[in-house]
Amino acid sequence: MTHSTRTVLLAQVFISAMMATLMTGVFGMLNLGPTPAFLAHWGGNILTAWPIAFVFSLGVGPIAFKLAHQINRLLP
C-alpha cells in the first residue's frame, strides 16, 4: 500500500467517524431532544452508522474529488 493510499484511507476513517457522530447526534437530538434516551441510543447509533458511512465515503470520495478538480479547472 502506498503512502498516499494509506493517507486517503485514514482520512476516510476519520471523516466517516466524525460525520457519523455529528449526523447521528443532530438527528437524534431532533427526534428525542436533549434527554437521557438520546444519550442512551447515540453510542449505538454511531457504531451502526460509522461503517456504513466509511463504505459510502470510499464510493463517493473519488467522485467528489473528480468533480472538484473539474470545477476548479473551470474557475479563474
N, C-alpha and C positions, 0 to 999 in steps of 0.2 A: 504494500500500500504506500503510495507516495505521500509526501508531507502535505501537499495541497489537498489531496483526497481526504486524509485524516482530519485536516483542519475543517473542511466542509462538513464532514460527518459530525465532528464535535460541535460545530456551530449549530447544526440542525438539532442535536440533542439538547443544547441549551435553549435555543429558540423555541422548540416544541414544548419543553418543560415550562418555560416562562409563559407561553401563550396558553397552555392547558391550565396552568394555575390561575392566570388572570381571567380567562374566559369562564371557567367553572366558578370562580369567585364572583364575578359580576352577575352571571345569570343565576347562580344560587342565591345571591343576595336579593336579586329582583324577585325571585319566586318565593323565597322564605322569609326575607327580611333579616335583620341582624339578630338572629335568635340562636339559642343553643342547638336547635335542629339543623340550622345551616352549618354550624361548625362541625356537628357530628357527621354530616354527609360529605362535606367538602373534601376531606382527605381521600375518601374512597372514589369520589368523582375525579379527582386529579389522577389517581392511579389508573382509572379506566381511560381517561381522555389522553394521557400522555403518549402511550404507544400508538394510538390512532393518529394523534397529531404528528408524531415523528414519521410515520409511514406516509401520511399526506404531504408533509413538508419535503420528503425525498422526491415525491412526484411533481409537486408544483414548483419546487425551488429552481430547477433548471429552466422551466418555462418562464418564471418571473425574471430570472437573470437575462434570458434571451430577449424578452420584451424590453427590459430596462436598457440593454445595450442597443437595441434597435431604435428606441425612442431617443436615447442620448445622442446617437449619431445624427438625428434629425434636428436637434436643438443647436442653436448658435453657440 
